[in-house]
Amino acid sequence: MNNSHQLVKATFLIVVSIITAYALPVKAERVITQNYEQATWYVSGDAFYCQLSQKLDSYAQLSIISEPSEPQHLDFKWLLTERDITDVQVFARTADWQDKRAIAPSIQFFSANIEQQQVTFNQGVAPILSAIKQGYWLDTIVGFGDEQLRLTFPTTHSDNAIDQYQQCREKLAPLSWRQARDYEINFDSGERVVKRAADLSYLEKLVRYIQLDPKVKKVMIDGHTDNVGSPLANRLLSKERADDVASRLIEYGIDAKLIEIRAHGGRYPVASNSDSNGQSSNRRVLIRLFRQKS
């Protein structure tokens, strides 16, 4: 009798589960596919950004963007203003013309972090380029709360666009503005010239950045010391350090007219000189770039 009761109970629970599943609200979905003739990826860029993008009519734009010394990121921008989007999914799928047995690469992004009708994905973007080049399409599901819209971005004749995009990336500036605008070089006690390979490499990249950025109008070089020695000796030492940095920049190709040098000695410490760590922080040359105001 107990077994019969348990069987009836289990059957009832299964039926309830099925009914409940079908009763759950399902988001209504519309599908819009880019016209094949317009399914083209376009490349734009300069020394400070490269962009591979496709626009689907007046609905949306999908872009892969590279900037100096930053990971590539995928941007989705919703172009209509009538409704706010709530979430975005992007994933690869097989093209209509591909063999039905083909398996699309496992590429999927999701975010509900929407800012001004736009979402940015910062990780795992590189495989998308390979998928596009192999002919796979990208589907984007745009959520509007209880409704969603599926946008399909086909890929036709994408090889040339991707090659142009990669060539653009190779010509990007070696530094971003955030990396270039100020840099500090530290010195050992009594040291007058730049010796560390990392600092020399940075100075070379900085010159290349300045050559590419026409907005840079001045390079300020400030030399500093710790409190060891007389004020006059420290003033001279700070100037020698700043002069050496300036000479390196000129050697690497910067226009000397852009450079302004100041020697401060030990007057502006950034740390206490009461211990060796503080003194090490104070023995420095600070390089700052100034741009023309827009």
C-alpha positions as CSV (number, residue, x, y, z in Angstrom):
1,M,0.0,0.0,0.0
2,N,2.9,2.3,0.9
3,N,4.6,1.6,-2.4
4,S,1.4,2.5,-4.3
5,H,1.0,5.7,-2.4
6,Q,4.6,6.7,-3.1
7,L,4.2,6.0,-6.8
8,V,1.0,8.2,-7.0
9,K,2.8,11.0,-5.2
10,A,5.9,10.8,-7.4
11,T,3.7,10.9,-10.6
12,F,1.8,13.9,-9.2
13,L,5.0,15.8,-8.6
14,I,6.3,15.1,-12.1
15,V,3.0,16.3,-13.7
16,V,3.1,19.5,-11.5
17,S,6.7,20.1,-12.5
18,I,5.9,19.8,-16.2
19,I,2.9,22.1,-15.9
20,T,4.9,24.6,-13.9
21,A,7.7,24.6,-16.5
22,Y,5.3,25.3,-19.3
23,A,3.6,28.0,-17.2
24,L,6.9,30.0,-16.7
25,P,7.0,33.2,-18.8
26,V,9.2,32.9,-21.8
27,K,10.8,35.9,-23.3
28,A,9.3,36.8,-26.7
29,E,12.1,36.9,-29.3
30,R,12.3,38.6,-32.7
31,V,15.1,37.8,-35.1
32,I,16.8,40.3,-37.4
33,T,19.6,39.2,-39.8
34,Q,21.9,41.6,-41.5
35,N,21.4,41.7,-45.3
36,Y,24.2,39.7,-46.9
37,E,25.2,42.6,-49.2
38,Q,25.7,44.8,-46.2
39,A,27.4,42.1,-44.0
40,T,30.8,43.7,-44.2
41,W,33.3,44.4,-41.5
42,Y,34.9,47.8,-41.7
43,V,38.3,48.9,-40.3
44,S,39.1,52.4,-39.0
45,G,41.9,53.6,-36.8
46,D,45.1,55.5,-36.3
47,A,48.2,55.3,-34.0
48,F,46.0,55.2,-30.9
49,Y,43.1,52.9,-31.7
50,C,42.1,50.2,-34.2
51,Q,38.5,49.2,-34.8
52,L,36.9,46.4,-36.7
53,S,33.1,46.9,-36.8
54,Q,29.9,46.0,-38.5
55,K,26.7,48.0,-38.2
56,L,23.3,46.4,-38.6
57,D,21.0,48.9,-40.1
58,S,19.9,51.5,-37.5
59,Y,19.7,48.9,-34.7
60,A,23.2,48.2,-33.4
61,Q,26.9,48.2,-34.0
62,L,29.4,45.5,-33.0
63,S,33.0,46.4,-32.7
64,I,36.4,44.9,-31.8
65,I,38.7,47.6,-30.6
66,S,42.4,47.8,-29.8
67,E,44.2,50.6,-28.0
68,P,47.9,50.9,-27.1
69,S,49.1,48.5,-24.4
70,E,45.5,47.4,-23.6
71,P,43.7,44.1,-24.2
72,Q,41.3,44.1,-27.1
73,H,37.7,44.6,-26.1
74,L,34.4,43.9,-27.8
75,D,31.8,46.7,-27.8
76,F,28.1,46.4,-28.5
77,K,26.2,49.6,-29.0
78,W,22.4,49.8,-29.3
79,L,21.6,52.7,-31.6
80,L,17.9,53.2,-31.0
81,T,16.7,55.3,-28.1
82,E,13.0,54.3,-27.7
83,R,13.7,51.6,-25.2
84,D,16.5,50.9,-22.8
85,I,18.3,47.6,-23.1
86,T,18.8,45.4,-20.0
87,D,21.3,42.8,-21.0
88,V,23.4,41.6,-24.0
89,Q,24.7,38.2,-25.1
90,V,27.1,37.6,-27.9
91,F,28.1,34.2,-29.3
92,A,29.4,32.5,-32.4
93,R,27.2,30.4,-34.6
94,T,27.6,28.4,-37.8
95,A,26.8,30.3,-41.0
96,D,23.8,29.4,-43.0
97,W,26.0,28.3,-45.9
98,Q,28.3,26.1,-43.7
99,D,28.0,22.3,-43.4
100,K,25.4,21.5,-40.9
101,R,27.9,19.2,-39.2
102,A,30.2,22.2,-38.5
103,I,30.6,23.1,-34.9
104,A,30.9,26.8,-34.0
105,P,33.7,27.7,-31.6
106,S,32.6,28.0,-27.9
107,I,32.5,31.8,-27.7
108,Q,29.9,33.4,-25.5
109,F,29.6,36.7,-23.7
110,F,27.0,38.0,-21.3
111,S,26.6,41.3,-19.4
112,A,23.9,43.3,-17.8
113,N,26.3,46.1,-17.1
114,I,24.8,48.6,-19.5
115,E,26.1,52.2,-19.8
116,Q,24.4,54.6,-22.2
117,Q,23.0,51.7,-24.3
118,Q,26.4,50.2,-24.7
119,V,28.2,47.2,-23.2
120,T,31.9,46.4,-23.3
121,F,33.5,42.9,-22.9
122,N,37.1,43.1,-21.9
123,Q,38.3,39.5,-21.8
124,G,38.5,36.6,-24.2
125,V,38.0,38.7,-27.3
126,A,40.8,37.4,-29.5
127,P,39.1,34.1,-30.5
128,I,36.3,36.1,-32.1
129,L,38.7,37.3,-34.8
130,S,39.6,33.7,-35.7
131,A,35.9,32.8,-35.8
132,I,35.0,35.7,-38.1
133,K,37.9,34.8,-40.4
134,Q,36.7,31.1,-40.6
135,G,33.3,32.4,-41.7
136,Y,31.3,31.9,-38.5
137,W,28.6,34.4,-37.8
138,L,28.0,36.3,-34.6
139,D,24.6,36.4,-32.9
140,T,23.7,39.1,-30.4
141,I,20.7,38.7,-28.1
142,V,19.6,42.0,-26.8
143,G,17.3,42.0,-23.7
144,F,14.5,44.5,-23.0
145,G,13.3,43.0,-19.7
146,D,10.4,40.7,-20.8
147,E,11.4,40.8,-24.5
148,Q,14.5,40.1,-26.5
149,L,15.8,40.7,-30.0
150,R,18.3,38.4,-31.8
151,L,20.6,40.2,-34.2
152,T,22.7,38.2,-36.6
153,F,25.9,39.6,-37.9
154,P,27.0,37.5,-40.9
155,T,30.6,37.5,-42.2
156,T,31.3,37.9,-45.9
157,H,34.7,38.7,-47.4
158,S,36.1,39.3,-43.9
159,D,39.7,38.1,-44.6
160,N,40.9,41.5,-46.0
161,A,39.2,43.5,-43.2
162,I,40.8,41.3,-40.5
163,D,44.3,41.6,-42.1
164,Q,43.9,45.4,-42.2
165,Y,42.8,45.4,-38.6
166,Q,45.9,43.3,-37.6
167,Q,48.2,45.6,-39.6
168,C,46.6,48.6,-37.8
169,R,47.3,47.0,-34.4
170,E,51.0,46.5,-35.4
171,K,51.3,50.2,-35.9
172,L,49.8,51.3,-32.6
173,A,51.7,53.6,-30.3
174,P,53.8,51.6,-27.8
175,L,52.2,53.4,-24.9
176,S,48.8,54.7,-23.9
177,W,48.4,58.3,-22.8
178,R,47.9,57.0,-19.2
179,Q,51.3,55.3,-19.4
180,A,53.0,58.2,-21.2
181,R,51.8,61.2,-19.3
182,D,54.1,60.7,-16.3
183,Y,56.9,58.4,-15.4
184,E,59.4,58.3,-12.6
185,I,63.0,57.0,-12.8
186,N,64.8,56.2,-9.5
187,F,68.5,56.4,-8.9
188,D,71.0,54.7,-6.5
189,S,72.8,57.0,-4.1
190,G,75.3,59.2,-6.0
191,E,74.1,57.8,-9.4
192,R,73.9,60.3,-12.1
193,V,72.9,58.5,-15.3
194,V,70.0,56.2,-16.3
195,K,71.2,52.6,-16.3
196,R,68.2,50.2,-15.8
197,A,67.2,48.5,-19.0
198,A,63.5,48.9,-18.2
199,D,63.9,52.7,-17.9
200,L,65.9,53.0,-21.1
201,S,63.3,50.9,-22.9
202,Y,60.5,53.1,-21.6
203,L,62.3,56.3,-22.7
204,E,62.6,54.9,-26.2
205,K,58.8,54.1,-26.3
206,L,58.1,57.5,-24.9
207,V,59.9,59.2,-27.8
208,R,57.9,57.1,-30.2
209,Y,54.7,58.1,-28.5
210,I,55.5,61.8,-28.6
211,Q,56.3,61.5,-32.3
212,L,52.9,60.0,-32.9
213,D,50.9,62.4,-30.7
214,P,50.8,65.9,-32.2
215,K,49.0,67.2,-29.1
216,V,52.1,66.9,-26.9
217,K,53.6,70.4,-26.6
218,K,56.0,70.1,-23.7
219,V,58.1,67.5,-21.9
220,M,58.8,68.6,-18.3
221,I,61.8,66.9,-16.6
222,D,62.2,67.4,-12.9
223,G,65.3,66.2,-11.0
224,H,65.3,65.4,-7.3
225,T,67.6,64.0,-4.6
226,D,67.5,62.8,-1.0
227,N,69.0,64.9,1.8
228,V,72.4,63.4,1.8
229,G,75.0,66.1,1.0
230,S,74.8,69.9,0.9
231,P,71.9,71.7,-0.7
232,L,74.2,73.0,-3.5
233,A,75.6,69.6,-4.2
234,N,72.1,68.1,-4.3
235,R,70.9,70.8,-6.7
236,L,73.7,70.1,-9.1
237,L,73.2,66.3,-8.8
238,S,69.5,66.6,-9.5
239,K,70.3,68.7,-12.6
240,E,72.8,66.1,-13.8
241,R,70.2,63.4,-13.5
242,A,67.5,65.4,-15.3
243,D,70.1,66.4,-18.0
244,D,70.9,62.7,-18.6
245,V,67.3,61.8,-19.0
246,A,66.9,64.7,-21.5
247,S,69.9,63.6,-23.5
248,R,68.5,60.1,-23.7
249,L,65.3,61.4,-25.1
250,I,67.1,63.6,-27.6
251,E,69.3,60.7,-28.6
252,Y,66.2,58.6,-29.3
253,G,64.7,61.3,-31.5
254,I,62.7,63.8,-29.6
255,D,62.8,67.5,-30.6
256,A,64.9,69.2,-28.0
257,K,62.6,72.3,-28.2
258,L,59.9,70.3,-26.4
259,I,62.0,69.7,-23.3
260,E,62.0,71.8,-20.2
261,I,64.4,70.9,-17.3
262,R,64.1,71.8,-13.7
263,A,66.5,70.8,-10.8
264,H,65.1,70.8,-7.3
265,G,67.7,69.1,-5.2
266,G,66.2,67.8,-2.0
267,R,63.5,70.5,-1.6
268,Y,60.5,68.4,-2.5
269,P,60.7,64.9,-0.9
270,V,57.9,62.4,-1.5
271,A,58.9,60.3,1.5
272,S,60.7,60.7,4.8
273,N,64.5,60.8,4.5
274,S,64.8,59.1,7.9
275,D,65.4,55.7,6.4
276,S,66.9,54.2,3.2
277,N,63.6,53.4,1.6
278,G,62.4,57.0,1.9
279,Q,65.8,58.2,0.5
280,S,65.5,55.8,-2.4
281,S,62.0,57.2,-3.3
282,N,63.3,60.8,-3.2
283,R,66.2,60.1,-5.6
284,R,64.2,60.5,-8.7
285,V,63.5,62.2,-12.1
286,L,59.9,62.8,-13.0
287,I,59.0,63.0,-16.7
288,R,55.6,64.6,-17.5
289,L,54.0,65.3,-20.8
290,F,51.7,68.3,-21.4
291,R,49.2,68.4,-24.2
292,Q,47.7,71.3,-26.1
293,K,44.3,72.2,-24.7
294,S,41.5,71.3,-27.0
